Amino acid sequence: MKKLIIIATMLLFVSAMLFAGGTDSTKAAIAKDAKCLQFRIGSNFSLSGFQGSSISYKKHTSENRAYRAGITVSGGMLKDFQAYDTSFGTDSLHRDYNVNNNDFSVAVNWQRLKYSRSGNTYFYYGYGPNIAYVLDYQEYLREECRTTEPEIIEIQEKRISHGISAGATLLAGVEYFITASISIHAEYSQGISYKYQWYKIFGDYNEEQIRNEIRKSNTVSLNAGGVRFGCSFYF
C-alpha cells in the first residue's frame, strides 16, 4: 500500500510538470512577501512538519527568492517505580527500583531558496545551515534489604548527556500550485553534519562514590535526506 501511495504521488508531480505550460498561471501565488506553512505528506497521507516538527515556515523576498526555517522542540519526563520480593527459605529479599529519565532537544534548520517558474510549476534549489542541541538526564536508584539483615543497601547512578550538532544542507525540488494558496512539492536533500557529545556518569554505593566517569566523542557524517513529499498553505 505504501509503495502505491508513493507511485501515485510521483505520477501527480510528473503530470504537473508535463502540463504546467498549458495551465492557468494565475493560480501560482508566489510573490514578494508571500508566506506559507509547510507540511510533510507521509504514509496514508498523514501530515507532519516538513523540516521541523514544531513549525516549517517559508517567506518569499521576491518571486524568485525565499528563505525557509524549520524548528523542532521536544522533551519528556519519565518516572518509573518497581518493587520485587524474592524468598530464600526463611530469608527474603526486597528490592525497590526508581528510575527518572528527562530529555530535551531543540533543532533549527534554515535555507535560502532560489526559484524558476514554468506555468504553475516552480523548480527550486537551496542551501543553508542547521544546528541542534540534545540534553538527556537519567537517574537510577535501587534499594534492597533482607529480612535477616537490618542494613539497607542503596545503589544510585546518574548519567547526564549533552550533544551539539551543526551542519549544512543542499537541496533541490519542484513545487506545483493546485490553487492560488495551496501547493504540493517534492524535494531531495543532501547534508553534512558534525556532532560533539559528552556525558558524565556518577555512581554511589550507600552514599560512597564508586564511579565518576566523563566521556567525549566527535562524529562527522554525510546525511542523505532522500525524497520528501509535502504541501504548502500560503497566506
N, C-alpha and C positions, 0 to 999 in steps of 0.2 A: 504493500500500500504506500509506504514511504517513497519508494522509487517512482511509483506512478505520479505522486504529487510533484516530485522534483522534475520529472519529464514534462508534465503538463505546464509547470511554471516556466521552464526553459522554452517551451514552444510558444508561450504567451509573449515572452521577451523577443524571440526571433520574429514572430509575426509583427510585433510593434515596430521593429527596426525595418522590416521589409516594406511596410505600408506607411511609414512615417511621412514620406514625401507627399503623399496624396491626402493627408488628413487635415482637418481644420486646425490651423496653427494657433488660433485664438485660445485654444484650450491650455496651451503652455503658459504657466503662471509665473515663471522665473523672471524676476526683475529686481532692480535695486531695492534694498530693504525688505525683500520677501523673506519670511521666516517660516520654519516648519519644525514639527516634531517627527522624529523618525522611529520606526519600529521594525523589528526583525520578524519575518514570517517563518515559523517553524513547522514541525510536523502537525498534521491535522489543522493547518492554517492558524495555529496559535500565535499570538503576538507577544514579543518581549522587546527589551531595549536593543537597538541596532548595534550600538557600540558602547553603551553604558546602561546597566540595568536600572539605574535611578532616573537618568534622563539622557536623551540623544537629541541634540538641538543643532539646527543649521540656520545661518543667516547669510544672505547674498549682499555683497557690496556693489554688485552690478549683475547684469545678465550672465556674464562670463566668469565671474569670480565669487567665491563664497568661503566662509570658514565654518568649521563644524566642531562641536565639543561633545564629549560623552563623559558622564560621571557615574561611577558606581560606588555606593556606600553600603556596607553590610556589617553585621555584627550579631552576636548571640551570647546567651548565658545558659550554661547547663549545670544543674546541681543534681547529684545522684547520691542516694544512700542505700546501702545494702547491709543486711545482717545475716550471719550464719552461725549455726550451732552444730558442733561435732562431738559425739560421745566416744570415750575410750574406757569402757567398763565403768569403774567408779569415778573416773575423771571425765571432764568435758571441757571443750574449748569454744569460746565465744569470740566472734570477730565482727567488727563494725568497719565498713568502708564508706568514706566520704570523698566524693570527687567533685571538684569545681573546675569548670572549663569556660573561660571567657575569651572571645576573639572579636577583633575589629579590623576592618580593611577599608581602604579608600583608593580608588584608581581614577585617573583623569587622562583622557585622550583628546588631542587637538590636531586638526588638519586644515591646511589651505587647499582649496579645490579650484580647478580651472575647467570651464565648460565650453563645449562647442555644440551647436544646435543643428538638427535636421528635422524640420517639421515639429511634431510633438515629442521628439526624442532628443535627449541630451546625452552626449558622451563626455565623460569627465575623468580626470586623474588628479592625484594629490599626494601630499606628504605631510608629516608632522610628528611631533614628539608624544611620548606617553610616559607616565610616572605612576607608581603605586607604592603603598605602604601597608604592611600587614603586622598586626600585633596579636600574639596568642599567649594566654596565661593559663597554666594548668596547675592545679593543686590537688595532691592525693594524700589522704590521711587514713592510716589503718591502726585500729586499736584492737588488742586481743588480750584475753585473760583466761586462766584456767581456774577451775574450782579448787584445786589443791594448792594454788599459788596466789597469794594476795596481790602480787605486783601486776600492774597493767603495762603491757608493752605497747609503746606508741611509735609508729614509723611514719614519718612525714616527708614528702618530696614536693618541691616546687620547680616548675620549668617556665621560664619567660623567654619568648622568642620574638625577635624583630626581623623584618625583611623589607628591604627597599629595592625597587627595580626601576630602571629607566631605559628607554629605547626610542626607536624611530620606526615609522611605518610608511611604506609606499603602497598606493592603491590605484585601481582603475575600475571604472564601471559605466553602466548605462542606465538612464532614468527616463521613463516614459509616462506621460501625463494621461490619465484616464479622464479626469475632469480638470477644471481650472484650479482646483485646490487639492486634488488627490493624485499621487503618482506612485508607480511601482518601480523598483530598481534592483539591479543585480551588481554585485561588487566582488572583486578579488583583491586580496591584500597580502603583502609580504613584509615581515618586520625583523628587526634585530633588537635584542634586549640584553642588559647587564643586570644581574641580581646579586646583591650583597645581603647575607643573612648571618645573624649572630644570636646565640641563645645561651642562657645561664641555667644551670641545674643545681639546686640545693637539696641536700638530704640530711634528715635528723633521725637519730635513734634515741628515744627517751630524752629529747631535748639536747642531745650531744651531737654536734655536727659530724657527719661521716662522709659527706660529699660536697664539694664545691668545684664545679666544672664550668668552663667557658669554652665555647666552640664558635668558629667563624668559617664562612665559606663564600666563594666567589664563583659565579656562573655566567658564561656568555652563550647565548643560544640564538639560532635563527628560527623564526616562527612563521609558518605558512598559515595564513588566515583562512585559506580556502575560498569558496564562493558562498556569499551570503545573499539571501533574497530579503527584500524589505518593502515597506510602503511609507510614504510621507504625507503628512497632513499640513497644508500651508494655511497661514493666517496673516 
